[in-house]
Structures are given as C-alpha cells and as structure tokens.
Amino acid sequence: MAKEDWDIDQILYKDFSGVITPEEKLLLQQWLDESAANKRYYLEQKKLWSLVNRHQMMKLIDEHKAYQIVSEQLFSGKKISWLNWIQRIAAILVIPLLLATSYFYLKSDQNHDQSVSVVYNTAETPLGMRSSLTLPDGTKVWLNAGSKLSYPVTFSDQFRAVRLIGEAYFEVKKDKKWPFVVNSGNMNIVVSGTTFNCNAYPENNEIQTVLVEGQVTLINESSTVSEELQPGELAVFQKNSQQVTKTKTDLQKYIAWKNGMLMFRDDRMDKVVEKLERWYNVEIEIKDKEISDYIYNATFVDESLDQVLKMLSLSAPISYVVSARSKQQDLTFDKQTVKLYKKKNQ
C-alpha cells in the first residue's frame, strides 16, 4: 500500500479496535519510527480512545442492578469460608470505584510534525472583543474576551476533541457514538450533545462549568475526580485542591456575556474588576484593598467603560481616576489604566 493511499487516523482506529492487518501494522510501525511527533500523537489518540470507551461503558452500567447482584451474593445465607467472605466484601467495595473511575489525558502539541495528518486551527478572541464560530462537526462556539480554542480542521471518525484557554459557550452537535471532549488544561469535559459554558482562564485557580441542557461529565487530568452535572448546576473545580463542588445556580449570571451583557450577582469587587479588564481591555488597579470586599449587583448592556465606572461610583463608596492613553513609537496607543479609591468621609 502506497503511503499516499492510507489514512493514519483510520489505521489508528483499526489498531485500537484490534482489527488491524499485518500490512497495516507494518505501515503503522514505519510511521511511528519517522518522528517523535508521530509517537506522541499515537499516545494521545490511544488515551483519548480509552476515555471514550470507558465513558460509554459507564453509561451502560446499571448501578442499582450491579449492587443488588453483589448484595445477594454477599448476604444469601449460604455458608462461606472466611477467605470468600473477605473477597466478597472487597468486591462490593470495588463496584463504586469502577463506576466512578474514568481516564483522560490530552496533551496535544499544536506544532505536530508535518507527517501527522491532523492539522489544527486556532480561533483567538483578543481582550475587549467576543466572537463565534462553527466547528467542522457543526458544534457552535462563542468565545469570550481573551480566549483561545484549538480544534482539528477535520474531526476524525473516532474523536471530537478541542482545547480551550479562557471562556467559551458550547452548543455541541449531537453524536452519541463519539462524545465531544473539551480539554481546559486541568479539567476535561465529556459530552455528546449538550449546551454548556466553561470558564477556564489560566490565571485563575478555578474552572467553572455551568450546564444549560443535556449532561456533562467532568474528569480532572489525574482522573481522580469524576462528576456529572445536571441542567442548572454549576461545578467549580479548584486547581490547588483538585476538588469539585456542585451547586444549583442562576444560569444567566454565567452565560449573559454571550448576548453582550455584563451581569454581576453578589460578586466581590475584585471579581467585577477582573471581568471589566477583559471586557474593555483595560488595567484596573484597586488602590484601597478594602474595596475588594464590596459586593456588587448590576447588569450592563452596551454601556461604555466610563458609564460603568460612574455607575460603580454611585452604587458603592468608590472614586476612580482614568489615565490618558499615550501613543507608542509604533503609533499604537498603550492600554488605558483605571485606579479605584475608597471615597473619603464614608
């Protein structure tokens, strides 16, 4: 078989499925020996294949039935030896672990060797802007300010996987056979056909995921955390502790940005400042640290930065100073800066 006549993704699929022919196995080995990038790509796809298979198997398991079967065996009243008793106790303890465990690791290097057939696109939204795009499988994505999404030019028949840096709203095209995977560095989101929002800016310790409809499974990099979300739930993954907390929430607070709205609901001022910096592409410095603890509630639609700052100063005891922008040697203007102060006599 001539090299130009074979598809590496198809051969990988056959290899992982155990139906590869001897001739294809030889071609695969030759391809792996060509470069380290090829070997890296092979391992990535094998791990992704493992995740998809385990995720689908978990969906097929009837947890209640499995528990019932083991319980009947444990407590059937039959006389059993001490060793068999210990073995059966171990079996019932292992069942929840088997049901909850899933594996995923996606460390794709976007600079693959040219011999690798998968080519990646990167959609990037600068600070102060928002954008939207449609992926090759029909999935719709909205990118918030300062965000980046890497995805294959063409999804293979086996996997749909993308990498997110920043914040994005997804309307995933339904495909129960091949789940859609979003890798955000520390957390992986596995879905089939689902609408959700993921906030995963690298400078933050938290990764927030809110589910609008459908179902998602969250799996951290070390596969020690596996959580399922239901519509209307917020999952917060702490990078430091590797823990996930789930709560019911007001979805609009987390997805309003998609429709051009800035919404704050019982948010600390330091979090308000963080969003404003990305939304308007400015630098905001809190000069009096007490301001960081102020709680703020507001919704802004199409307001300018100056209008937002005026509203902030009216609803909270703060004042602000906006710097003038100066022209650089390359004829561009530097980033505008804002300083927040606590109002005197408050």
SULUR-V295378 format. One line per field, one symbol per residue. psi: psi as a letter, one per 30 degrees, with the letter a starting at -180 (. if undefined). Layout:
psi->???
This chain:
psi->kkeffljeeeeeeeeffggkleeeeeeeeeeefeleeeeeeeeeeeeeeeeeeeeeeeffkjeeeeeeeeeeeehffkklleeeeeeeeeefffeeeeefklkkkjhkjfhlkffkfkkklkkkjlkglllllklfgfkkkkklkhlkkklkekklfekjklkkjbkkkkjkkkjfejlkkjkgdfkkkklejlklkkjhkffkfkjkkkkelbklkkkleggfkjkkklkgkkkjkjeefhlkkklkljeeeffeeeggkjkkjhkleeeeeeeeeeeghlkkkjejffeffkkkklkkjgkleeeeeeeefeflilllkklkklklfgglklkkkkkklkklh.
